[in-house]
């Protein structure tokens, strides 16, 4: 079930409910308790300014009234400077994690030669057609992200992105809204798929 709950924000972001969760779990008793939820992002050390801007705006528009934690994941180790500068943007807890090599990389069913050929053939056909890192990101976001241990205790997560701007305040808890309305997926806008990206489907 899907529902537009976030208003005119980034179409690359969404809120997802984990299939294993229940509708009654909270971090403590009480009607105003935080749910087991977090904001989650894939981000590199080089995107420090962009993720700081994102977190600052998420705090201003929504999270300063709730205090949900952030989970930032990287295929490399986060630097101490990165951690300190990002944590300075919020009073909420930030968890920093590293992606496993098993989950971040080529599928064992795909050869490097085949990937190179596909990237070369598609580099001018559609956005990110020639980007290897973009393919890794899509593969990870499509499934392996749910297996990261930092997300193990969550019922919901909100995918955020470095360098996204938020123009609307969110005066309610979207995680609670999803729980109360038994929703499993929240998004802002669905764009028509470029058929060139799904030719084999």
LINTA-V839070 format. One record per residue. N is the residue number from 1. PHI is phi in radians with two decimals (NA if undefined). D_FIRST is the distance of its C-alpha to the first C-alpha in whole Angstrom. Layout:
# LINTA-V839070
N/PHI/D_FIRST  N/PHI/D_FIRST
This chain:
# LINTA-V839070
1/NA/0  2/-2.13/4  3/-2.83/7  4/-1.46/11  5/-2.14/12  6/-1.82/15  7/1.37/17  8/-1.38/20  9/-1.90/20  10/-1.20/20  11/-1.35/17  12/-1.54/18  13/-2.01/17  14/-2.76/13  15/-2.06/12  16/-2.19/11  17/-1.73/11  18/-1.24/13  19/-1.12/12  20/-1.46/16  21/-1.46/15  22/-2.02/15  23/-1.52/15  24/-1.99/18  25/-1.35/20  26/-2.43/22  27/-1.30/25  28/-2.80/27  29/-1.30/27  30/2.11/27  31/-1.21/24  32/-1.80/25  33/-1.20/25  34/-1.19/23  35/-1.41/20  36/-1.42/20  37/-2.56/19  38/-2.77/20  39/-1.57/21  40/-2.22/21  41/-2.49/23  42/-1.58/25  43/-2.67/28  44/-1.88/32  45/-0.99/35  46/-1.23/36  47/-1.79/33  48/-0.99/35  49/-1.09/35  50/-1.19/32  51/-1.30/30  52/-1.10/32  53/-1.11/31  54/-1.05/27  55/-1.12/28  56/-1.04/30  57/-1.30/28  58/-1.08/25  59/-1.12/28  60/-1.14/29  61/-1.55/26  62/-2.63/24  63/-1.35/25  64/-1.11/28  65/-1.57/27  66/-2.20/25  67/1.42/27  68/-1.16/24  69/-1.34/25  70/-2.01/25  71/-2.18/25  72/-1.93/27  73/-2.09/27  74/-2.50/30  75/-1.46/32  76/-2.30/35  77/-1.27/36  78/-1.22/36  79/-1.36/39  80/-1.10/40  81/-1.08/41  82/-1.03/37  83/-1.05/36  84/-1.15/39  85/-1.22/38  86/-1.23/34  87/-1.11/34  88/-1.16/37  89/-1.49/34  90/-2.67/32  91/-1.53/33  92/-1.26/30  93/-1.23/30  94/-2.08/30  95/-1.80/29  96/-1.92/31  97/-2.30/30  98/-2.01/31  99/-1.33/29  100/-1.35/31  101/-1.10/33  102/-1.12/31  103/-1.71/28  104/-1.91/29  105/2.84/31  106/-1.27/31  107/-1.14/29  108/-1.12/32  109/-1.61/32  110/-2.16/32  111/-1.56/36  112/-1.08/37  113/-1.12/39  114/-1.14/36  115/-1.13/34  116/-1.04/37  117/-1.13/37  118/-1.17/34  119/-1.10/34  120/-1.15/37  121/-1.22/36  122/-1.86/33  123/-1.06/34  124/-1.93/35  125/-1.62/32  126/-2.82/29  127/-1.03/28  128/1.12/29  129/-1.05/30  130/-1.88/33  131/-1.69/32  132/-1.24/32  133/-1.12/30  134/-1.14/27  135/-1.12/27  136/-1.09/27  137/-1.08/24  138/-1.08/22  139/-1.10/23  140/-1.18/22  141/-1.16/19  142/-1.35/18  143/-3.00/18  144/-1.19/22  145/-1.02/21  146/-1.24/19  147/-1.66/22  148/-1.21/24  149/-1.06/26  150/-1.21/26  151/-1.71/22  152/-1.08/22  153/-1.65/22  154/-1.65/19  155/-1.70/16  156/-2.43/14  157/-2.49/16  158/-1.96/16  159/-1.34/18  160/-2.06/21  161/-2.28/23  162/-1.11/27  163/1.36/29  164/-1.66/26  165/-1.75/27  166/-2.08/25  167/-1.81/26  168/-2.13/24  169/-1.33/24  170/-2.10/21  171/-1.48/23  172/-2.45/20  173/-1.58/19  174/-1.18/15  175/-1.14/15  176/-1.17/16  177/-1.05/14  178/-1.14/10  179/-1.09/12  180/-1.16/13  181/-1.79/10  182/0.96/9  183/-1.68/6  184/-2.03/6  185/-2.61/6  186/-2.10/9  187/-2.58/11  188/-1.72/14  189/-2.72/15  190/-1.95/14  191/-1.55/17  192/-1.15/19  193/-1.23/20  194/-1.26/23  195/-1.02/24  196/-1.17/27  197/-1.49/24  198/-2.29/23  199/-1.11/26  200/-1.64/26  201/-1.53/22
